[in-house]
Amino acid sequence: MAERPLRLNKALKELGLASRREGDRLICQGEVTVNGIIVKEPWHHVDLDKDIIALTSTGNDHLKDKKYIAYYKPKGIVSTFAQKEGKSLGDIFLTFQALSYAGRLDKESEGLMILSDDGLFIASVRAPEKLKEKEYEVTVAETVHEGALEKMRQGMMLDGKALRKAYVSKRSPHSFAIILTEGKNRQVRRMASKVGLTVTALKRVRIGPVTVEGLQPNQWRELTQEEIRLLSK
């Protein structure tokens, strides 16, 4: 199930863009956009799975020496900078200010995340119209049959809406690779379930031009200028 809508000021904190108090100030000063539209009400409700939340160029002024990070999230880490039960991104990046992420991974999943304190960059990476590819390696309990993969390739329905076609290839009797150009809540797990497959391991290995290659779980590196340029397109 998708998470319930959040107040905008709480969403800014959840995304790591600002503290609750700083978020209230940025919102009221017209320095926060939701789907490209300036919103000045802290109580405005948003859906982190559907809405693109960003700071304007002025709103980003409180961030200096911006960071652009590729991070290998291990299993067991919660994809949030807010305080939660269990270990979260906020615990890993304690010395970094106002980091946000493009594309969550659920607690049971592992792999590549893109992090930055540049709100406009994060919004660009997350923007659904950019069709950024996200590649996953999936292990399932059952034997993988071509018929199940073909159903995922041709597009499915989730939450009453049609999904874009996926690129799917079999890797072994119990695993497959899938490339998506959208990011619904727990999409890969739900797609697999609809064709009778139970996901036992899920790893995101690529977002656009950036791969997790060379990183061990809980390691990170700074993105290259070329990676930043390509992700921003």
VMD Tcl script that draws the C-alpha trace (Angstrom):
set ca {
  {0.00 0.00 0.00}
  {1.14 3.55 -0.68}
  {1.91 5.77 2.29}
  {-0.71 8.24 3.41}
  {-0.32 11.85 2.22}
  {2.01 14.04 4.31}
  {1.88 17.72 5.15}
  {4.36 19.58 2.96}
  {6.52 20.74 5.88}
  {6.80 17.16 7.14}
  {7.57 15.93 3.62}
  {10.51 18.37 3.37}
  {11.93 16.89 6.56}
  {11.29 13.33 5.37}
  {13.14 14.09 2.13}
  {16.01 15.70 4.01}
  {15.51 19.09 2.34}
  {14.92 21.08 5.54}
  {14.04 20.83 9.22}
  {10.36 21.32 10.10}
  {10.98 24.94 11.19}
  {13.21 25.72 8.21}
  {10.65 24.05 5.96}
  {7.86 26.28 7.27}
  {9.98 29.34 6.49}
  {10.87 28.16 2.98}
  {7.25 27.29 2.18}
  {5.83 30.59 3.43}
  {8.47 32.52 1.45}
  {7.45 30.75 -1.76}
  {10.68 28.77 -2.08}
  {9.10 25.30 -2.38}
  {7.42 23.83 -5.45}
  {5.14 20.82 -5.80}
  {5.01 19.47 -9.35}
  {6.54 22.72 -10.57}
  {4.01 24.98 -8.81}
  {4.95 27.18 -5.83}
  {3.00 26.21 -2.71}
  {2.94 28.55 0.31}
  {0.84 26.48 2.73}
  {2.84 24.23 5.12}
  {-0.28 22.12 5.67}
  {-0.64 21.33 1.94}
  {-0.74 17.53 1.58}
  {1.59 15.67 -0.80}
  {2.27 12.08 -1.80}
  {5.97 11.22 -1.88}
  {5.34 8.47 -4.43}
  {3.58 10.77 -6.90}
  {4.49 14.42 -6.26}
  {7.78 16.10 -7.23}
  {8.85 18.34 -4.36}
  {11.76 20.74 -4.84}
  {13.31 23.94 -3.59}
  {13.58 26.91 -5.93}
  {17.03 28.24 -6.79}
  {16.55 30.82 -4.02}
  {15.45 28.14 -1.60}
  {18.64 26.23 -2.36}
  {20.79 29.20 -1.33}
  {21.05 27.91 2.24}
  {22.97 24.91 0.86}
  {26.62 25.45 -0.03}
  {29.20 23.18 -1.61}
  {26.53 20.85 -2.87}
  {27.00 17.09 -2.62}
  {26.03 14.52 -5.26}
  {26.32 10.97 -3.95}
  {25.91 7.39 -5.16}
  {25.15 5.22 -2.11}
  {24.80 1.45 -1.75}
  {21.95 1.04 0.72}
  {22.15 -2.30 2.51}
  {19.14 -4.29 3.64}
  {17.78 -3.13 6.98}
  {18.29 0.61 6.41}
  {15.14 2.75 6.19}
  {15.10 5.23 3.28}
  {14.37 8.38 5.25}
  {16.26 11.21 6.94}
  {13.54 11.62 9.58}
  {13.81 9.89 12.93}
  {12.38 6.38 12.72}
  {12.62 3.14 14.64}
  {15.66 1.30 13.36}
  {18.63 2.60 11.40}
  {17.92 5.15 8.66}
  {19.76 7.28 6.11}
  {19.85 10.04 8.72}
  {22.01 7.82 10.93}
  {24.41 7.03 8.08}
  {24.87 10.63 6.90}
  {24.87 12.43 10.25}
  {27.47 15.02 9.21}
  {25.67 16.01 5.99}
  {23.06 18.77 5.97}
  {19.78 18.68 4.05}
  {20.46 15.60 1.93}
  {17.55 14.24 -0.07}
  {17.14 11.17 -2.27}
  {15.80 10.27 -5.69}
  {14.01 6.95 -5.53}
  {13.40 5.15 -2.26}
  {14.22 1.53 -1.56}
  {12.16 -0.36 0.99}
  {13.83 -1.66 4.14}
  {14.13 -5.21 2.80}
  {15.78 -4.11 -0.47}
  {19.36 -3.08 -1.21}
  {21.30 -1.26 -3.87}
  {21.89 2.12 -5.47}
  {20.42 5.37 -4.21}
  {21.18 8.87 -5.50}
  {21.53 11.47 -2.73}
  {22.09 15.22 -2.92}
  {21.51 18.50 -1.11}
  {20.63 20.09 -4.47}
  {16.83 20.08 -4.51}
  {16.56 21.02 -8.17}
  {18.86 18.15 -9.14}
  {16.87 15.64 -7.07}
  {13.60 16.89 -8.60}
  {15.07 16.44 -12.08}
  {16.16 12.86 -11.36}
  {12.76 12.02 -9.89}
  {10.69 13.71 -12.60}
  {8.54 10.97 -14.22}
  {8.59 12.61 -17.63}
  {12.39 12.20 -17.79}
  {11.91 8.39 -18.05}
  {15.10 7.65 -16.11}
  {15.86 3.93 -16.27}
  {16.15 2.02 -12.99}
  {17.55 -1.51 -13.20}
  {16.98 -4.23 -10.60}
  {18.22 -7.76 -10.00}
  {15.41 -9.87 -8.54}
  {15.53 -13.29 -6.86}
  {12.30 -15.21 -6.31}
  {11.26 -18.37 -4.47}
  {9.49 -19.95 -7.44}
  {10.89 -21.07 -10.80}
  {10.85 -18.19 -13.29}
  {8.76 -18.95 -16.39}
  {8.80 -16.93 -19.61}
  {5.04 -16.40 -19.43}
  {5.34 -14.51 -16.15}
  {8.13 -12.31 -17.52}
  {6.14 -11.56 -20.67}
  {3.21 -10.29 -18.59}
  {5.55 -7.85 -16.85}
  {7.05 -6.75 -20.17}
  {3.69 -5.87 -21.71}
  {2.54 -3.56 -18.93}
  {0.34 -4.31 -15.94}
  {-2.26 -2.58 -13.79}
  {-1.41 -1.36 -10.29}
  {-3.79 0.68 -8.16}
  {-6.14 0.86 -11.13}
  {-3.53 2.48 -13.40}
  {-1.57 1.06 -16.32}
  {2.17 0.72 -15.85}
  {4.67 1.45 -18.57}
  {6.19 -1.52 -20.34}
  {9.20 -2.99 -18.56}
  {12.37 -4.55 -19.95}
  {12.67 -7.99 -18.34}
  {15.22 -10.77 -18.89}
  {15.70 -14.12 -17.18}
  {19.04 -14.56 -15.38}
  {18.65 -18.00 -13.78}
  {15.86 -20.42 -12.83}
  {15.11 -18.25 -9.79}
  {16.13 -14.74 -10.85}
  {15.52 -12.06 -13.45}
  {16.56 -8.50 -14.28}
  {14.01 -5.75 -14.79}
  {14.37 -2.16 -16.04}
  {11.66 0.36 -15.16}
  {11.13 3.98 -16.21}
  {8.79 4.80 -13.34}
  {8.81 4.30 -9.59}
  {5.58 3.22 -7.92}
  {5.57 2.15 -4.27}
  {7.15 -1.36 -3.99}
  {6.54 -1.73 -7.72}
  {8.84 -4.65 -8.49}
  {7.58 -6.73 -5.57}
  {3.96 -6.04 -6.48}
  {4.49 -6.80 -10.18}
  {6.16 -10.09 -9.29}
  {3.33 -10.99 -6.91}
  {0.74 -10.41 -9.65}
  {2.37 -13.11 -11.79}
  {2.75 -15.57 -8.91}
  {6.36 -14.86 -7.93}
  {7.56 -14.21 -4.37}
  {10.55 -11.86 -4.17}
  {13.22 -13.07 -1.74}
  {15.95 -10.57 -2.69}
  {15.83 -7.25 -4.55}
  {18.83 -5.14 -5.55}
  {18.83 -1.91 -7.58}
  {22.01 -1.89 -9.65}
  {21.56 1.20 -11.84}
  {19.82 4.58 -12.08}
  {20.31 6.16 -15.50}
  {24.08 6.18 -16.21}
  {25.09 5.47 -12.59}
  {25.72 1.91 -11.40}
  {26.39 0.38 -8.00}
  {29.50 -1.33 -9.38}
  {32.55 -0.84 -7.17}
  {30.53 -0.08 -4.03}
  {30.06 -2.44 -1.12}
  {26.95 -2.27 1.10}
  {26.91 0.99 3.09}
  {29.66 2.55 0.95}
  {29.21 5.74 -1.06}
  {31.09 7.88 -3.56}
  {30.63 11.29 -5.12}
  {29.11 11.38 -8.60}
  {31.32 12.49 -11.47}
  {30.53 15.70 -13.32}
  {29.48 13.65 -16.35}
  {27.10 11.56 -14.23}
  {25.59 14.72 -12.75}
  {25.16 16.20 -16.23}
  {23.47 13.08 -17.61}
  {21.17 12.67 -14.61}
  {20.14 16.33 -14.90}
  {19.04 16.01 -18.56}
}
mol new
graphics top color blue
foreach p $ca { graphics top sphere $p radius 0.5 }
foreach p [lrange $ca 0 end-1] q [lrange $ca 1 end] { graphics top cylinder $p $q radius 0.2 }
display resetview
